[in-house]
Amino acid sequence: TWWQRIHRILTPQRKSYAWIAGGGLWLAWLVSVLLGPGNLDLAGQVVGTDYIQFYAAGLTLSQGQNERLFDLEYQNQLEQSIGGAALSGHHAFITPPFLAWLFVPFAQLPYGWSFAAWSMLGLLGLWFSIRWLAQPHPKVAFWWGLSWFPVFAAISFGQNSLLSLVIFSLSYYLWRRDRKLAAGLVFSLVLYKPQLALGLGLLWLLQWRQDWKALLGLALGGSALAGLSFWATPTASLAYIDFARKVLPIMITLDGFPLWHAHALRTFFYLLLPGQITLSEILALILTAAAIFFFIRTWRHLRQEPALVFAAAICLTVLITPHIMIYDWVLLLAPAVLLWQERPGLRRLWTGIFAVLWIVAFISGPLTFGMLRILPAAIQVSVPAYILMLFSAYHALNRSPAE
């Protein structure tokens, strides 16, 4: 089989290439950040890239300008004051207002120190996520995680993806210990990106008789977050609803959106069939329905193995979410850990899958960017590669007995 051939190819020496590539990436980035002028790196980009939007949002709330949280012109001026006159572009804050409160304490620090604190918190979250998933060798999994491009992207872009991983992992920890109401309450925090709740929400609905407390916790937590948002930032909350209704559904079609950096079914077909928006949406919906069908079949077969169905729910989320960037792939660390633990007899397959996804996560975005420079269309190879890897895992899990 293909994974047995990959397993034979992946000698210890060749596996070390991943450490070299990952280490080189981190080193080059750190040099660029430390030697750059002011809050910019050597490439002229603001340090942390997307982090400036979160910092500006926290600064907006700390200055009592709640009603201007989604005022794009004001936010752009604020970001210019942070990044300097050389800052190009605008990084819009597009998440619900309650997330902005998380960054109020970070906004009390100078920008560089704030980004450093946020990055260290993300790395700490990665460590605890692996521990909560009951990984018996957290150090090994942690260092391998650092070599994976999505983790690097989450830190270097100043994104909140590692926060999402923390929420999923802690929810799993509580859920497995039958503290399901608490699991649902914790998981409600992921609603700052509502699309990330698709897979686990579907899982809990499928087994609602045993997980109704988790669903209740999710509903209560979501209601509390909405209530707090409207109580503390009523104008911003209304502005977000209007923004979410008018802009978010079409955001990936707007000029300047980095489609090459996205790894969803919708964006795959947008890149492959430029200008064919309706056809792209139809094809994405067909594959989404097929993915849900296979997930339900997997759940029926593995419903007595909660770790595996939880892993499958995250894999489904990453596949069918309408908006997912490369840094959001850090969520796949959770199913990687769970599959490695729960099916040790399939570790040759897992090694092959991990190797393929490690490579495509590293090269897919730059390849797509290069294709778009010379061609009208492009193929985001990470998406079909991910589907093929899921298909291999699906067949293996449905054939193999519990261990």
Secondary structure, 3 states (H helix, E strand, C coil): CHHHHHHHHCCHHHHHHHHHHHHHHHHHHHHHHHHCCCCECCCCCECCCCHHHHHHHHHHHHCCCHHHCCCHHHHHHHHHHHHCCCCCCCCCCCCCHHHHHHHCCHHHCCHHHHHHHHHHHHHHHHHHHHHHCCCCCHHHHHHHHHHCHHHHHHHHCCCCHHHHHHHHHHHHHHHHCCCHHHHHHHHHHHHHCHHHHHHHHHHHHHCHHHHHHHHHHHHHHHHHHHHHHHHHCHHHHHHHHHHHHHCHHHHHHCCCCCHHHECCHHHHHHHHCCCCHHHHHHHHHHHHHHHHHHHHHHHHHHCCCHHHHHHHHHHHHHHHCCCCEHHHHHHHHHHHHHHHHHCHHHHHHHHHHHHHHHHHHHHHHHHHHHHHHHCCCCCCCHHHHHHHHHHHHHHHHHHCCCC
